[in-house]
Amino acid sequence: MNNITLLVIAAGLGSRFGGLKQIASVGINGESIIDYSVYDAIESGFNKVVFVIRSEFKKEFEENISRKYAGKIQVEFVFQELNSLPNGLLCPKERKLPWGTGHAILSASKLIKEPFCVINADDFYGRESFKKIIEFFSKDSKNLSMVYFKLGRTLSPFGGVSRAICKLNNGILSNLIEKENIQNINGIITSNKILKLDARTPVSLNMWGFRPFIFDHLEEMFINFYNKNVEDLNSEFLIPTVINNLIKTQREKVFALNSNSNWFGITYKEDISFVGSKLQKIVNNGEYPKELF
C-alpha cells in the first residue's frame, strides 16, 4: 500500500501508574514502548505516525519521542482536549476525565485520510501484529480489522487489568465485552464477576485496522453518547462500545487477525522492569537492533 498511518493513543492520565507512562524508559538505551512500535511500523511499511496527546505533553513528546524519528517517518500531533467536541457540544466545567478512546480517535479525523492502525502508546504488540494489519489492508478494500491476542499472555503480574473479551465467528468479530480487574491468582484467571476465565480466550488490546469512514461513525455515536451521559462526569466513550454497535447493527464487518507476537504492557510502575527484561531478551535474540534510532 502507498499510504498507511499509525495512530498512537497517548493522552491517558496513567492514574494507576502515577505518571506519564507513555514515555517511560524500558529499553537498554532508554527506549520507550512507543519507540519499538514506531520501529515495527516503519519496518512493516507505515509512512506516517500521528500521536494523540494532551497539549501539555507536547514538549516532552517532542524531546523524548518524536525527534528521533526525523527522516524515517512523517510525524504529526493532535490534541485530545475536553473542549474539542463535535457539533458545537460543550464540555461541563466540572469534567476532568478525558472522554475516552473513541473520542481520542475522533480527535485525529482532520489529519487522517488514508487507512490507519490504532494502538495504545503503552502496549508492545510485536512486528507480526503490524504486518497483519498491512496484509489485511492490501487484500481488503472496504472492511475493518482487529488484532487479537490470547488472554493468558496479556496479564500483569502486579495487579488487575481491563481487557475486551472477543467472540469470533469464522474469523469475524461478533461480540466484544469489556471486563475489569482481570488477574492471574495462583494459576486461575479471574475478573470481578467471573470466577474463572480461559487463558486461550481472544482479547482485544486496542489494535485496530480502520478506514477514514470510521470517523463518521464516531462523530454520530459520540453525539448520542454525549446526549445520554453528559451529566456523568466519569463516563467514557470507548472504542469497544463503538465497534460492538457497528457489529450488532450490521453496519460494518470487523475481521479478527490472530497475532502470536509477544505482548507486553505498562499498567503499573512495577511493570517497567518486567517489560524491560522481556525486551532485553528479544533484543539479545536479534529481533531488534540494540539501538533502534
CORCOR-V550041 format. One record per residue. N is the residue number from 1. RES is the residue in three letters. D_FIRST is the distance of its C-alpha to the first C-alpha in Angstrom with 2 decimals. Layout:
BEGIN
{{N & RES & D_FIRST} {N & RES & D_FIRST}}
END
This chain:
BEGIN
{{1 & MET & 0.00} {2 & ASN & 3.81} {3 & ASN & 5.84} {4 & ILE & 7.04} {5 & THR & 10.79} {6 & LEU & 13.48} {7 & LEU & 16.65} {8 & VAL & 19.73} {9 & ILE & 22.92} {10 & ALA & 25.74} {11 & ALA & 28.52} {12 & GLY & 30.72} {13 & LEU & 34.36} {14 & GLY & 34.61} {15 & SER & 38.02} {16 & ARG & 38.49} {17 & PHE & 37.31} {18 & GLY & 39.48} {19 & GLY & 37.23} {20 & LEU & 33.79} {21 & LYS & 32.27} {22 & GLN & 28.71} {23 & ILE & 29.50} {24 & ALA & 32.02} {25 & SER & 32.17} {26 & VAL & 31.56} {27 & GLY & 30.49} {28 & ILE & 33.02} {29 & ASN & 32.22} {30 & GLY & 32.06} {31 & GLU & 28.38} {32 & SER & 27.48} {33 & ILE & 25.32} {34 & ILE & 22.84} {35 & ASP & 22.63} {36 & TYR & 21.67} {37 & SER & 18.98} {38 & VAL & 17.43} {39 & TYR & 17.85} {40 & ASP & 16.11} {41 & ALA & 13.15} {42 & ILE & 12.94} {43 & GLU & 13.46} {44 & SER & 10.72} {45 & GLY & 7.92} {46 & PHE & 8.80} {47 & ASN & 9.99} {48 & LYS & 12.59} {49 & VAL & 15.35} {50 & VAL & 17.87} {51 & PHE & 21.23} {52 & VAL & 23.49} {53 & ILE & 26.95} {54 & ARG & 30.54} {55 & SER & 31.62} {56 & GLU & 34.34} {57 & PHE & 31.88} {58 & LYS & 29.91} {59 & LYS & 32.12} {60 & GLU & 31.98} {61 & PHE & 28.21} {62 & GLU & 27.93} {63 & GLU & 30.61} {64 & ASN & 29.64} {65 & ILE & 25.88} {66 & SER & 23.63} {67 & ARG & 25.66} {68 & LYS & 24.67} {69 & TYR & 20.92} {70 & ALA & 21.69} {71 & GLY & 19.69} {72 & LYS & 17.22} {73 & ILE & 15.19} {74 & GLN & 15.89} {75 & VAL & 18.48} {76 & GLU & 19.91} {77 & PHE & 22.82} {78 & VAL & 24.01} {79 & PHE & 27.42} {80 & GLN & 28.37} {81 & GLU & 31.89} {82 & LEU & 34.53} {83 & ASN & 35.23} {84 & SER & 31.68} {85 & LEU & 32.05} {86 & PRO & 30.96} {87 & ASN & 33.45} {88 & GLY & 36.10} {89 & LEU & 36.81} {90 & LEU & 39.00} {91 & CYS & 38.87} {92 & PRO & 42.26} {93 & LYS & 43.97} {94 & GLU & 44.72} {95 & ARG & 41.15} {96 & LYS & 39.89} {97 & LEU & 37.19} {98 & PRO & 33.51} {99 & TRP & 32.43} {100 & GLY & 30.04} {101 & THR & 26.40} {102 & GLY & 25.70} {103 & HIS & 27.10} {104 & ALA & 25.16} {105 & ILE & 21.80} {106 & LEU & 23.33} {107 & SER & 24.32} {108 & ALA & 20.77} {109 & SER & 20.35} {110 & LYS & 20.92} {111 & LEU & 18.36} {112 & ILE & 15.24} {113 & LYS & 13.82} {114 & GLU & 10.25} {115 & PRO & 9.41} {116 & PHE & 11.29} {117 & CYS & 13.17} {118 & VAL & 16.92} {119 & ILE & 19.25} {120 & ASN & 22.89} {121 & ALA & 23.85} {122 & ASP & 26.57} {123 & ASP & 24.84} {124 & PHE & 23.51} {125 & TYR & 20.96} {126 & GLY & 20.16} {127 & ARG & 17.05} {128 & GLU & 16.89} {129 & SER & 16.45} {130 & PHE & 13.32} {131 & LYS & 11.84} {132 & LYS & 13.07} {133 & ILE & 11.15} {134 & ILE & 7.73} {135 & GLU & 9.14} {136 & PHE & 10.46} {137 & PHE & 7.63} {138 & SER & 6.18} {139 & LYS & 9.87} {140 & ASP & 11.28} {141 & SER & 10.90} {142 & LYS & 14.03} {143 & ASN & 15.41} {144 & LEU & 15.70} {145 & SER & 15.99} {146 & MET & 18.23} {147 & VAL & 18.68} {148 & TYR & 22.39} {149 & PHE & 24.94} {150 & LYS & 28.54} {151 & LEU & 31.07} {152 & GLY & 33.36} {153 & ARG & 30.79} {154 & THR & 30.13} {155 & LEU & 33.66} {156 & SER & 35.45} {157 & PRO & 38.76} {158 & PHE & 40.15} {159 & GLY & 40.12} {160 & GLY & 38.65} {161 & VAL & 35.05} {162 & SER & 33.39} {163 & ARG & 30.85} {164 & ALA & 29.33} {165 & ILE & 30.56} {166 & CYS & 28.27} {167 & LYS & 29.48} {168 & LEU & 27.18} {169 & ASN & 27.72} {170 & ASN & 25.99} {171 & GLY & 22.85} {172 & ILE & 22.83} {173 & LEU & 24.23} {174 & SER & 27.62} {175 & ASN & 29.33} {176 & LEU & 28.98} {177 & ILE & 32.16} {178 & GLU & 32.56} {179 & LYS & 35.30} {180 & GLU & 37.00} {181 & ASN & 38.91} {182 & ILE & 37.55} {183 & GLN & 39.08} {184 & ASN & 40.30} {185 & ILE & 44.10} {186 & ASN & 45.83} {187 & GLY & 43.14} {188 & ILE & 42.96} {189 & ILE & 39.97} {190 & THR & 41.24} {191 & SER & 40.42} {192 & ASN & 42.82} {193 & LYS & 43.42} {194 & ILE & 42.51} {195 & LEU & 44.78} {196 & LYS & 42.37} {197 & LEU & 38.63} {198 & ASP & 37.01} {199 & ALA & 35.01} {200 & ARG & 32.53} {201 & THR & 31.75} {202 & PRO & 28.03} {203 & VAL & 27.39} {204 & SER & 24.71} {205 & LEU & 24.36} {206 & ASN & 22.34} {207 & MET & 18.84} {208 & TRP & 16.91} {209 & GLY & 13.51} {210 & PHE & 14.21} {211 & ARG & 13.27} {212 & PRO & 15.28} {213 & PHE & 17.96} {214 & ILE & 19.17} {215 & PHE & 20.91} {216 & ASP & 23.18} {217 & HIS & 24.24} {218 & LEU & 24.88} {219 & GLU & 27.02} {220 & GLU & 29.04} {221 & MET & 29.68} {222 & PHE & 30.50} {223 & ILE & 33.15} {224 & ASN & 34.65} {225 & PHE & 34.59} {226 & TYR & 36.28} {227 & ASN & 38.97} {228 & LYS & 39.87} {229 & ASN & 39.63} {230 & VAL & 40.29} {231 & GLU & 43.69} {232 & ASP & 42.38} {233 & LEU & 41.50} {234 & ASN & 39.81} {235 & SER & 37.58} {236 & GLU & 33.81} {237 & PHE & 30.95} {238 & LEU & 28.86} {239 & ILE & 25.40} {240 & PRO & 26.81} {241 & THR & 29.28} {242 & VAL & 26.68} {243 & ILE & 24.63} {244 & ASN & 27.91} {245 & ASN & 28.94} {246 & LEU & 25.82} {247 & ILE & 26.31} {248 & LYS & 30.05} {249 & THR & 29.89} {250 & GLN & 27.30} {251 & ARG & 25.13} {252 & GLU & 21.96} {253 & LYS & 20.92} {254 & VAL & 19.71} {255 & PHE & 18.61} {256 & ALA & 20.07} {257 & LEU & 18.28} {258 & ASN & 20.91} {259 & SER & 20.66} {260 & ASN & 23.34} {261 & SER & 22.62} {262 & ASN & 25.61} {263 & TRP & 25.80} {264 & PHE & 28.01} {265 & GLY & 28.87} {266 & ILE & 31.40} {267 & THR & 33.73} {268 & TYR & 37.04} {269 & LYS & 38.17} {270 & GLU & 39.24} {271 & ASP & 35.64} {272 & ILE & 34.90} {273 & SER & 36.94} {274 & PHE & 35.82} {275 & VAL & 32.11} {276 & GLY & 32.96} {277 & SER & 34.70} {278 & LYS & 31.81} {279 & LEU & 29.37} {280 & GLN & 31.98} {281 & LYS & 32.06} {282 & ILE & 28.37} {283 & VAL & 28.52} {284 & ASN & 31.62} {285 & ASN & 29.85} {286 & GLY & 27.44} {287 & GLU & 24.30} {288 & TYR & 24.03} {289 & PRO & 25.73} {290 & LYS & 28.90} {291 & GLU & 27.55} {292 & LEU & 23.97} {293 & PHE & 24.00}}
END
